[in-house]
Amino acid sequence: LNGRGSRKFKWLRPSEIVSDPKFFSDGKSRFDVCQGEIGNCWFLAAVANLTMSPRQFDRVVPPEQSFAEGSYAGIFHFRFWQYGKWIDVVIDDRLPTIQGKLMLMHSKDQNEFWSALLEKAYAKLHGSYESLKGGTTSEAMEDFTGGLTEHFEIQTEECPKDLLTIMRKAHDRGSFMGCSIANEGSQIETALPNGLIQGHAYSITSIKLVQIDHFKVQGKMPLVRIRNPWGNEAEWKGAWSDQSREWTIVSDEEKR
């Protein structure tokens, strides 16, 4: 990955990018996973799921690593499930930058580097950053867990009628879930009027049945929370979006 023309990448170590690099800045969370200038949203959606499972996360991202004096040697290692066994991938910590800023996967905290280094290790596993441009979230989920994935197309006759129950049970047992809107015959991500991006991968980060007690509506409303790996304002605009009026009929406790 070299960049082109005036946008040629410069490979820098974290200590050359910021004065106080950290492997983890304040623990790990799905908000440490923001997409850069490569079309690997499928991978980032799985990484966001990974951050929500401490046991699986520590297996893939060994936690004893740091930039502290005495333990830092310019290399880091990660583990992925490949062909029936866990393998270690060792990398140096040079990362692609332009004008001193990370151009690929990064954390919202500019001093935190575990996510950028994980992406580099995954790129090494598959041959290059370029090879991450196309894939499915289920591939990465399997590489992070050694598990098997199921795929449901929700607007087909094959979709199980109890899909919500399946999803709730999966969430309760810590399974990883993602979703996308198919983009037939095109590789271009397209913004829809409802704010979602067609041909783009999302993480499913929670499933809830929200209790509603209102004179017009009563009962439990199923809600699915999804996260856009872009980490920006491109999000759902319809019912139950951030400022929608549906939230006015839910108690403060249920909102939390």
Buried (B, 14 or more C-beta within 10 A) or exposed (E): BEBEEEEEBBEBBBBBBBEEBBBBBEEBEBEBBBBBBBBBBBBBBBBBBBBBBEEBBEBBBBEEBBBEEEEBEEEBEBBBBEEEEEEEBEBEBBBBBBEEEBBBBBBEBBBBBBBBBBBBBBBBBBEEBEEBEEBBBBBBBBBBBBEEBEEEEEEEEEEEEEEEEBBBEBBEEEBBBBBBBEBEEEEEBEEEEEBBBBBBBBBBBEBBEBEBEEEEEEEEBEBBBBBBBBBEEBBBBEEBEEEEEBBEBBEEEBEE
